[in-house]
Amino acid sequence: MEPTALLTTSPRSECQQLLEIARCEREIAAAEDALRGNHRDVAGLCLAISDWSVERRILEQQAGAGTDR
């Protein structure tokens, strides 16, 4: 599970933003499932959930800012 670049200088299309947000949601769900399955790397999975959640929030803010213009 490796996060993609959080910030880029080129604008993203709405479709690309939705795809990236969906990937964040899939990664968060996978990490949560692993935690529920008693995976041994609790700290790593919590960090992954945190990282993907931050990335999703950034993408959602960028998507919202793009519609305000």
N, C-alpha and C positions, 0 to 999 in steps of 0.2 A: 504494500500500500504506500505509494509515494505521491504526495500532493503535486499537482501541476503548478506552474508559476502563478503566484498570487496576483501580481500586477503586471500588466503589459502596457506598452505605449500605443499599440494599434487598437482601434475600436473593434469590438466583437459584434457579429451579427446577433440578432435576437435569438435565432435558432441555435447558434453556437453557445450562447450564454445558457440557454435552457438545457442543452446537452451537458454542459459542465456542471450545472446545478444538480442535474439528475445523477451525474457520476458521484458528486459529493454525497448525495443521499444514499446511493448504493454502498459506498465505502463506509459510511457511518453505520448503516444497517448491518453490514458484514462484521464490523468490529463489535457491535452490540451483540450480535448472535454468537460470536466467539466468546464474549464474556459470559453470556448465559450458558454456554456449553462448557464452562469451567476451564477455559484456556489458561495456561500457566502464566502468560505474560500480561498480567493485569495492568501494570504500569504502562507498558507499550501500547496496549489497546486503548487505555484512557487517553494517552497522548494522541493517538491516531484520531480518536473521536473529537478531541479538542481541535486538532489541526484542520480536519475536514469541516468541522462546524464553522471555524473562522473563515475558511476559504468560501464556504457556501454563503456566509453573511456578506463577505466582500463582493461576491458575484451578484447577490441580490441587490446590494446597494448600487453597484454599477448599472445593473439593469434598470433600477428605479431612476437613477440619475439620467440615463439615456432617454427615458420617456418624458422627462421634464423639459427637455430642450425644445 
